[in-house]
């Protein structure tokens, strides 16, 4: 396995209990997204091990127990308005993907999108690059919905269709990552902005402006996401600049 120093090595995860359930009932967190076993600093092999252990040995028991204790309401059936809306949305999206019949493969869009994010929203980023990335992601998303070619049909196992649906979602995720990175004009954690560093090249925090937890709400297709903030308050520790020297 090739090990590369990616930004996730310096990041923590979501709190989970022994069942791998977060503080939100019904939301389970697995792999390196939680900090149950290895803490924040992890390498690829240990992260892979945790994902396998969580998926193979923990979740099959804990999620089943949760579902057994919290059955779905009896009045939620195939005719429920929410179920009908969700099913219709999936059918429309599937039909749209299959009808494009363009000339580019799903994988080509996936690779190009990954290259944009890696180049401009990687371990080091700046406002100019992030602004460019957002424009490129939007351009590529428009091209995807007019030029992608999804082979196969709907009513059978179709991995090409499955990948197309995932890549379509990745466009929104990639754009939001860049929007969030552009908004946070400081270097802290996984955010290293080249405009925000000390004379010695260390990450320069801006705690007076960005000492909060951010959560972005989907604003709808074609609309900007909405930022929600929860201020961080430190009582027992002193927040200070990190230095590796």
N, C-alpha and C positions, 0 to 999 in steps of 0.2 A: 504494500500500500504506500503510495506517495503522500507524504505529509507536507502541507504548505501552511505557512502562518497566516491564516485568514482571520478576519475581524471577530468571528464568534468566539475565539479563544479568550477574549477579554470580557466576555459578557456573561452575566448570570442568567437564571431562568425564572420561571414562574413558581410560586410556592405550591407544593402539593402535599397531601397527607399520605399515609401508608398505602392507600388504594390508588394513588396517583390522581386523585381528584383535587382540582383547584379550589379556591375560595368561592367559586361560582358553582352551585350545585348542578351536577350533570356535565360539567366541563372537565374532561380528563386531559392531562398533558403528558406526552410521552417523549422519550429520547432526550436529546440535548436541549429541548425546549423547557425542561424542568431541571431543578438542581438537586434531585433526590439522592443521587449516588456520588457524583464526581465533583460537584462544585462548579465554579465558573470556568476555571482554567482546564481545558481538556484538549486532547489530541484526537485525531480522526478515529483511531482504533478504539479508544475507550468510549467515544460517543456512539460509534457503531454498535459496540457491545451493549450499551445501555438501551439503545433503540430495539435491539433484538430481544433483550431480556424483558423489557417492558411489554413488547408486543406478543411474545411467545408465552411468557410465564405469569405476568401480573394481570394485564387487562382482561384476558379471557375469564378470570374469576371475579375481578372487582366490578367490571361494567355489568356483567350478568347479575351480580348481587344488587347493583343499583337499579337496574331495570326491573328486577323482581320486586323490589321494595317500592318502586315508583312506576306502576303501570300507566300506560297512556289513558287518557280519559275515554270512557266508553262511547262518548258522543262524537269522537273524531273518526269518521269513516270516509270512504271514497267520495262521498257526496258533500263533504264539508267544504265550505267556500275556500279555505286556505289550501286544502289538498287539490281542489280543482284548479285553482290559480297556479300552484306550483307545477302540476302536471302539464298544464297547457303551456306554461313558459318553457318547460323542457322540450316539449314536442316542437314548438315554434323554433327554438334555437337549433335543435337537431336538424330540422328540415332546412333551415337557412344554411347551415354548414355544408350539408350534402348538395345543396343546389348551386353553390358558388362555382364549382368545377373549374378552378383556375389552373395555373401552370406551375405554382410553387408548392413544395412539400411542406407539411407541418413542421418537420424537423428544421428546415432552413429558416423559418421564422423564429423557432425556439432558439437556435444558435445565434442569430443576429440580435435578438432581444438580449440574450445573455451577454453578448459582447458589449452592447451599449451600457448595461448596468455595471459590468466588470470594469469598463474603462472609465466611467464618469461617476460612479457611485460605489467605488470600492473602498480600500483602506484609507485612501486620501482623496478628498474631493474639494471642489471650490465652486463658487457661485456661477462662474461662466460655464464650467463643464456641466453642472447640474441643470442649468437652464437649457443648454443644448441637448442634454439627454432627454428631458421632458418633451421637447419638440420632436426628437427622433422617435421616441416611443409612440407618440400620438400618430406620427407619419406611418410608422410600421404597423400600428393597429389598423389604420384605415386600409393599408395595402392588404393586410391579412384578410379582411372581410370582403375583398374584391378579387384577390389573386390566389388564395389557398386552394389546394386540391385535396379533398378528402375522399379517399377511395372506399369501396365497399358499400354496403347498404345498412339500413337502420335495424331491421328486425333480425339481427344475428350478432354474434360476437364480432365487434369491430374495434380493434385497438387503435386504428388510425383516427376514428371518430372520437374515441376516448382521449387520445392525446390532443386532438384539436380543441376539445372543450377545455382541457387544462391550460393549454397555451393561451386560449382566449382570456382565461382568468388571470394569467400571468401578466398580461398587459396592464390591467388595473393595479395589480400589486406592485409592479415595477414603477409605474408612474407615481404611486403613493409613496414608495420608498424615496424617490428623488424629491418629491414635494416636501416630505418631512425633513430630509437632509438639507434641503435648501433653506427651509424655515429656521432650522437650528443653527444659528450663526456663531457657533463655538466649537471647540475641540474637547470632547468628553466621551469616554467609553469608546463605542464603535464609531463615533463621529470625529474624524480628524479633518478639520477645514484648514487648508493651507493658509488662508487669510488670518487664522486665529492660532498663532503659535508664539512662544517666547523667542527672545534673541538667540537662545541656545537650541532652538528647534523642538522644544517640548510642547505638549498640548496645552493650550491656554483656555481655561474655563471662563465662563461668563455666568457665574452663579446668580448674580443679581437679576439677570434676565431670563434664565432658563432652568431655574431650580424647581422643576415640576415634572410630573408624569404626564405624557401626552397620549391621547387616544383620538384617532380620526374616525369620524362617522361618514359612511357613504352618503353622498349628497344626491345620488341619482345619476343616470346616464347623461353625460354632457354637462353636469354641474360639478362645482368644486367641492372637495371634501370639507367637512366641518371639524374644527379642532376643539377638543375638550381638554381642559387642564385640571390637574389636581396638584396643588402646591406641596412641596416636600418641606417638612419641618424636622430639624435635627436637634435633639435635646441632650443626648449622651455622647455625641462625637462632634469633633470640629471638622467641618468640610475644608479641605485644603488642597493646594495644587499637588499633582502627582509628578514625581521626577524619578527617572531611571538612572540618574547619575550618582 
